């Protein structure tokens, strides 16, 4: 999500391949005349802007995770404030693996949108309660800017809006039957509508290389709807699947996933049963929370997948449901739900620790990756272009404080042949780095070069290609 940070470096004149720094179709032109290059075809630069000052202080691979930790705490406070959960909501949010993993470790740009959803009900409620027009205007502007910032970071945010309506109205369900309920309902609808219009205007009026931005994004969605349907449902309950992206999938991780799914379904069932009672306001709150879960899931599926990032938004109503179930205001609370949550949290913490305690020689281990990079650079001359041709390699290198050589991401035959021609014309060497790849199949793509050295370590392959001398 921090692609633009890598592109800002002055030694990046060659990155004109996958996620290029210079492709004109990645420019985002606003009606106010502002034009800039986005990080991805499906995402903007908001995440990069937030990360930039922290990276300037400590240019290290761990810096984004530290920033993510602050996002986690801020989101937990927002959820608690929005739904009056007290410390329970904040603590549960921070201990909940799907949320902690997504905000701290995962590279998908979901942090800003998650933070926005966490605080949206709080801002809306303050807007509804405000007596002074000036305060209402300020709150409406604040929410609109937060939503616009989220939409710029990732336009997927628009698929979250239906669920955010249900989530926000769930936060005021306790006032049902009071004199202010109808007034608050109308005011919240107004401020949500304002935020929706302003955020939509930002994207609807934008174009990418002359093509409307939404049309451009729609053309990129190609997904197996049946596979996506089952996967999006599974990720609502299968927390450890995310750790399987870091830890090698084996019988132990698959067993952990099976246990997680069963425990999660059981915990949801018990929590809903204990909360369902004759109190109409509590039933309304529960109904709206479950509705928001359904809307987040359904529109995530409609959007075309990538639910391994987007599943996290449905965890907000889950946190509220579980916090309500074990809260002091729930007369139906039983030791069963507390015990189930304790087991689930233990499972969450185990999964989280498994990610950060991954073997140092693992593919996604930052220390392993940096060791490989360092060894390759030590043996390469200064006039070397680094081709990180595996997913994740390019971005990791750009955030690792080791940007003394240009780095590109050329990951197909045409790109590598083009890179070879460019490097040869400028008398540059190429340091090719890839994971689980066959160097013999790569060598023919660099015809003007000779393979001068190579080594393999922990699944990584590193090859030094030098220009042929004539």
N, C-alpha and C positions, 0 to 999 in steps of 0.2 A: 504493500500500500504506500510505500515511500519512494516510489520510482522517481519522482521529480527531484528528490534530494540527490540521487545519483547523477541525474542529468545536469544539475547546477554546477557540478565540478568542472573546472576549466580544462581538465585533461580528457574530456569525453568527446573528442571530435569524430570518432569512428562508430558510435553506437547508432547505426541506422538500420538495425535489423528488427528482431522481435521486440515489441514495446520500445520502438525507437524514440530517441530524444528529439527527432527532427521531422517526424511524419506530419504533413499538413492536415491529414484527416483526423488528427488527434487534437486539433485546435478547437477551442470552445469560445464562440463569439456571442457576447451578450448584447442586448438592445442598447445599452448605454455606451457602446463602443469599446468595451473591454474585451480583449482577446488574449488567450493564454493557452499553453499546452497542458493537457491533462495527464494524469499518471497512466491511466488505462483508457481503453475505449469505453469501459463501463464505469469509470470512476474519475473523480476530480482531484484537486490538490489540497483539500482541507486537511487531511491527515498529515500530509507533508508539511503544511504550514505550522501545525501544532507541534510536530516533532522537531522541526528545524532548530529552534533555540536550545532545546535539550541536547540535540546532537552536537550543536556548536560547543556546548559546555563539556560534554564527554562523548567523543566520537567512538562509540563502542557498540558491539553487537547486542549487549545487554540493555542498552539505554531504552529502546522501545518497550521492553518488558517492564522497566521501572515506571515509565509513563503510563503503561497499561494498568499497573497496580493502583496508581492514583485515580484512573478512570473507574476502576473497580470500586474503590471506596466511595467516590463521589456518586456513582450509580446506586450503590447500596443505601446511602443517605437519602438520595432522591426517592427511591422506592418506599423507604420508611416514612418519609415526610408526606409523600403523596397519599399513602393509605393508612397513616397513623398506626404504624406497626411498632414504633419504639425501637429499642436496640435489637430486638429479635430479628426484624427485617434486614437490618444492616449486616448483622453477624451471619445470618443464613445466606444472604447474597454473597458475601465474601468466601463462605465455605462451600458454595455450590459449584461443583466442578464445571458444568457446562458454561457458566457465566465467567468464572475465574479463568478457565482455559481460553475462552474466546477473547476476553479483554486483555489478558496478559501475554499469552503465547501465540495465538493464532494470527496469521498475517492478513486475513480478510478485513477490509475496512468496515467494521461494524461498531467500533467504539463510539463514534460521535452519535450515530443513530440510536444506540442503546442508551447512552446518557440522555439524549433528547426525550426518548420515550419514558425514561425513569422520572424525569422532572416535569413532563407535560401535565399530568393530573394536578400536581402542586400549583403550577403556574395558572392553570385554568381555574382552580378553586380560589386562588387569591384574586383573580380577575372577577370572578362571580361575587366575591365578598366585598370588593373595593367600593368605597363610597365616593371617592373623588375621581372625576373623569381623567385627570392627569395621570393618576396611578394606573387606571385601566388602559390608557393609551400606551404607557410605558411597558406594561405587562404584555399587551398585544404585540408590540414591536419586538419585545424580547423573545416571545414564543415564535413569531414569524421568522426572526433571524436564526433562531436555533434550528427550526425546520428547514429553512433555506440552506443553511450551512450543511445540514445532514443530507439534503437532496443533492447538493453539489458534490459532496464526498462520495455518495453512491446513490444514483437515481432509484435504486431498489427501494429507497425509503418510501416512495409513493405507494408501494404495495403494503406498507405497514400502516397507512392512514386508517383504513377501515377498522383494523384491530385496535388502533390507538383511541378511536372514538368509544368503542365498547369499554376499553380499559379505563378511560377517563370518567365515564359515567358510573363505572363500578366504584370509583373513589367517593362518590357522593350518595351512594345508595342508602347509607345510614341515615340520611336526612329525609328520606321518603316519608311523606305524611306531614312534614312540618310546613310552616307558612312560607319558608324561603325555598323549598325544593323546586317548585315550578320556575321561580325566578332564576335560580342558579342553573337549572337545566337549559333555559333559553340563553343565558349569558355564555355558558360554556359552548353551546352550539355556535354562537356568534364568533367567539375568539378562535375556535377550531377552524371555522370556515375562513376567517381572515388569514390564518396561518397557511391553510391549504392553498388559497388563491395566490398568496405571495410566493410560496415555495414553487407552486406550479408555474407561475409567470416566469420565474428564473429559468426553468428548463424548457418550457413550451416555446419561449421566444428565442431560444438558443439554436444554433445550427452547427453542424460539423461538416466542413468542406462543402457548404451549400445545401446539405441535407438536414431536415429537421432532426433535432437530437433524439427525440423519441422514436422516429422512424429508423434512425441509425441503430439505436439500441435493439429495436424489435427484430432487425435483420440478423442480429448476432445470436438470438436465442434459438438454439437447436438442441432439443433434448428428447430423450425417450420418456414419454409421459407416464407409461406404466411403471418403469423402473423408478422414476422420480416420485411417483405416488407412494410406492411402498417405502422408499428411502426416507421421505419426509415424515411419514408416520413413525417409523422406527426411531429416528433421531429425537423424537419428543421424549423417549423413555430410555434409550440406550446411551447412557452417558459415556461409558468407557470406549465407545467406538472412536472417539476423538483421540484417546491415548494410543489407539492402534495405529494412528497415522505417524506416531513417534516411536512406539515400541513395536518390535516385530510381532506380527499377528501369529499366534500359535494357540494351542489348546487352552492355555491358561487365560489369555485375553478373551478368547471366544466364550469361555466359561464365565468369565467376569461379566461379559456383555449379557449373557443369558440371565445371570443372577440379577443384574441391574434392571433389565426389562421387567422381570417378575416382581421385584421389590418396588419398582416405580409404579407399576400398575396397581399393586396392592396398596401402596401408600396413598395414591390418588383416590382410590375407592374408599378407603377408611376415612381420609380427610373430608371428602365430599359427604360421606354418610354422617360424620359428626357435626358438620356445619349445617346440614339440611334440617331445618326446624320450622316451627310455625311463624317465627318472626319474618314478616314479609320483606323487610328491608335487608335482612341477612340473606334471604333466598334470592333477592334481586341482585345483590352484590355477587353472590356465588354464580348465578346464571350469567351475569355480564362477564365475569372473569373467564368462565368456561367458553363463552361466546368469543372472547378475544383470542383464546387459545386456538379455537377453530378457524377464526379469520386469519390469524398469523400463518397457520398451517396451509389453509386453502389458497390464499393469495401467494404464498411462497411457492406452492406447486404451480399456480397459474403463471407465475413469473418465469418459470422454466428451470427451476433447480438451483444449484449451488447452495443447497440447503445445509451442507456441512458448515457453512458460515451462518446462514440465516436462521437456523433452528433455535438460536439463542434467544430470540425475541419472545418466543412463547414461554420462556422460563420466567419472565416477569410475573405474569398472573400465577404461575406455579408457586413462586416465592410467597405471593400474597395469600394464596389458598393455604399453604402449609403454615405460614405465620399465624393466620387466623385460627387454624385448627389447634395449635398448641398455645394460643394466647389466653390470657386470664379472662377475657370477655366471652369465651366459648364455654357455655355450661355443659355441652355435650362432649367435652374433651375427655379422652380416656388414655390410660397408660399405653395402649396399643399404638396409637399414632405417635406418641413421643418416642417409643421404642423403635418403631419403623423409621422415623426420621433420623434417629441416632445411628441406626445401621446404614441408612442411605448416605448420611454425611460422612461416616467412616469410609464407605465405598468411594464417595467423591474425593475425599482427602487421599485415599490410596491411589486413585487414578491420577490425581494431580501430582502427587509425589513421584509416581512412576514416570511422568513426563520429564520432570526436572532432575530426576536421578537416573535418567537414561544412560546406558553405558557410554563412556567417553569416546568409544570408537563407532558410535552409531551415526548413521547418515545425517540426521538432523541435529546432532550434538555440535554446538558452536565450537567447542574446543577441538573436536576432531576435524571439523571443516577448516578452522584457522590453521591447524598444524599442516594440513595438506597444502593450503594456499601458501603458507610461509616457506615450506620446502621448495615448492615450485618457483616462487619468486627469487629465492636465494640463488638458484642456479640459472636464472634468466638474465640476459643483458637489459640495460635500461630502456632500450628501444624495443619493448615487447608489448604487444596487445594481448590482454588476457581474455580468452573466450570462455566464459562460464556458461556452458551450453545446457546445463540441467536446471530444471525449475527450482527456484529458491536460491541457487548459487549466486546469481547476479546480484540479487538484492542483499543477500547476506554480506557479500564482499563490499558492497557500496556503503554499508553501515558499520563496517568493522575497523574504521580508522586506518585503512591500509590502501589509500587511493593515490599511490605514487606512479601508477601505470594505468593507461586507459583500459576500461573493461567493457565488453560487449556481450550480447546474448544472441549468438548465431546458432540456431539449433536444427537447421535442416540443410539439405544438400545445396540448394540454391544460395542460401545465406552464407554458408561456409566457403563456397567457391567465390562468392563476391568478396568476402572478407580476405580470402587469400590473394585476390587480385589487388585489393586496396593496400594490404600490408606489403606486398611485393613492390608495388609502385612507389611506396614511401620508405622502402628498405627497413621494414619492421619485422621482428620475429613474432611468432604466435605461441602463446602458452595455452594449450587446450585443456580444459578441466571439465570432467563429466562424471556422473555417477552411474554405476552398473552399465557401462557402455563398452563397446568393442573397438579398440583403437585401430585394428586392422581395417575395419569398415570406414573409419574416418579418414585415414591417410590419403586415399585417392582424391578427396575433396580439396586437399592442399597441394596441388600439382607443382606449383612453382617453389615448393619447399622440400627440405630434407628433414626427416625425423632424427633429431640429434640426440635426444634422450627421452626416457619415459620411466614412470614408476606407478605402482598401484598401492593403495593403502586404505584399509577399512571400506572397501567398495568403491573408492574414488580412483579414477584414472587421470594421470597428468602426463601430458606429452609436450615436449618442446620442439617446435618446428622452426627451422632456420632457413632464410632465403638461399636459393641455389646461387652459387658463385659462377659467373660467366667469364 
